[in-house]
Amino acid sequence: MYKMMTPGPTQVKEHVRMARAREFGNPDLDTEFVEFYKETCEIISRLLHTENETLILGGEGILGLEAACASLTEQGDRALVLDNGIFGKGFADFVSMYGGKPTLYTVDDRNPIEPGALEEFLKQDHDFKYATLVHCDTPSGMLNDISVLCPLLKKYGIITVVDAVSSMFGEEVRVDDAQIDILCGGSQKAVSAPPGLTFVTISADAKKAMEDRESPIASFYANLKVFEGYYAAKWFPYTMPISDIYGLRAAMDDIAADTDRIARHARIAQDCRKTLVDAGIRLHLESGFSNTVTVFDVPQGVTAKEILDMMLHDYNIMLAGSFDSLAGQVIRIGHMGSNANEADMAETMEALMQTLKRLGVNLKGR
Ligand SMILES: *Cc1c(COP(=O)(O)O)cnc(C)c1O
C-alpha cells in the first residue's frame, strides 16, 4: 500500500479499521446502539466546544453540506454564498437546487475573506436567511477566519453554515464562541476514519429556522429534521451504518486523547511551507495558509502529472493535484489527522525534493 499523503481521504490507523470489523447488533432495534450513537455525538460536540446537538448522518461529507442547505432553504429564500474558493462557490448549487436565491460574495482567492470588506457589503445588503462559508477550502488550502466572520454575519441576523470538513480537529474550531449555526464535518479528512460519514452541529437558531418553515423540507435523506426526537423514541429515520460509526468513535477517542494535536498540525504545516519556500517553490496562496493542507504551484517546465506519477511510482507516496479551475495548476500535500506526523512528513518532503530535482526543477540550496 502507498502512503496516502492526500488532503482526504487520509491514512486510517489499524485499530480504527479494526473497530469497523466488530460484531454488531441491529442498529434499528438495539437500544445500546442508540446510547452509543448519542454518546459519540456528544463527544464530537465537546471536541468542537459546543452545547449544540451533533448528528451523524450516513453519507459522505457532501451530504452534510446539502442537508444544511436543504433543511434551511424555502422557495425564494436569499442566501449569501461567501466565495474565495471552489467549495465556497459550490454552495450556490445547493442553495438553488432547493429553490433558494444565492448571492455570491466573490473575493480574491489567494487571501482569506476580509471581515472589514464583508462588513461594508453587509451594511448595504444583509437581508439573507443564511450564509455559507468554508473554513478550509481544500482545493487551494485557503483558511478563512470563521471565528470573526461568523459573529459578524450573526450580528446582521444571518444564520451561518460552515463547511469545516477539512479543517476540524487540525485547526481549532470553537462552534459556540464563533456562533456557528450549522457546522459540517466529514470522517475522511483530519478525523482519519474511512470516507462514508458526515456530522453536523445544529444550533437553536438553526432548529428554529427549520421549525418556522412554511413548506416541508424537499428531501428525506438530506433533511436534518428527520432526526428530531430520535433519542426519546429510540428510533432512527433510517438504518444507521453501525460499523462506520464504530470506526468513527475509535477515531474520535484518539482525537480526544491527543492533546498536542492542534500545535502539531501548526508545527508540521509551518515546516512544510518553509521547506518549499526555502527551495524556491511558490506557495499557491499569499496568505491564509491552512495547517491541514499545503498547496504549491506546479513549477515551470514540469506538469502536475509528472510530479504525482514519480512520487507514487518511485517513492510510493500519493500526493494530490487539484480540480475545477485549479486542475493541473497545483500540487497538494495533505498533512491532516494521522498524516500529521513528523516521520511521514519528513519522508514525503524528502521524496518531493528528489522528485522535483530529477524532473529538472532548479531547487535553491539542493
Ligand atoms: C473533502 C471535502 C468535502 C467533501 O467532499 P468530497 O470531495 O466528496 O470528499 C467538503 N468540503 C470540503 C472543504 C472538503 O475538503
PDBQT file of the ligand as one rigid body, heavy atoms in Angstrom, charges set to zero:
ROOT
HETATM    1  C1  LIG A 401     -13.474  16.826   1.261  1.00  0.00    +0.000 C 
HETATM    2  C2  LIG A 401     -14.327  17.982   1.410  1.00  0.00    +0.000 A 
HETATM    3  C3  LIG A 401     -15.718  17.866   1.330  1.00  0.00    +0.000 A 
HETATM    4  C4  LIG A 401     -16.355  16.553   0.991  1.00  0.00    +0.000 C 
HETATM    5  O1  LIG A 401     -16.248  16.389  -0.366  1.00  0.00    +0.000 OA
HETATM    6  P1  LIG A 401     -15.588  15.219  -1.202  1.00  0.00    +0.000 P 
HETATM    7  O2  LIG A 401     -14.869  15.929  -2.296  1.00  0.00    +0.000 OA
HETATM    8  O3  LIG A 401     -16.702  14.405  -1.711  1.00  0.00    +0.000 OA
HETATM    9  O4  LIG A 401     -14.669  14.427  -0.319  1.00  0.00    +0.000 OA
HETATM   10  C5  LIG A 401     -16.464  19.008   1.515  1.00  0.00    +0.000 A 
HETATM   11  N1  LIG A 401     -15.893  20.201   1.778  1.00  0.00    +0.000 NA
HETATM   12  C6  LIG A 401     -14.559  20.357   1.866  1.00  0.00    +0.000 A 
HETATM   13  C7  LIG A 401     -13.983  21.696   2.160  1.00  0.00    +0.000 C 
HETATM   14  C8  LIG A 401     -13.741  19.241   1.699  1.00  0.00    +0.000 A 
HETATM   15  O5  LIG A 401     -12.414  19.369   1.793  1.00  0.00    +0.000 OA
ENDROOT
TORSDOF 0
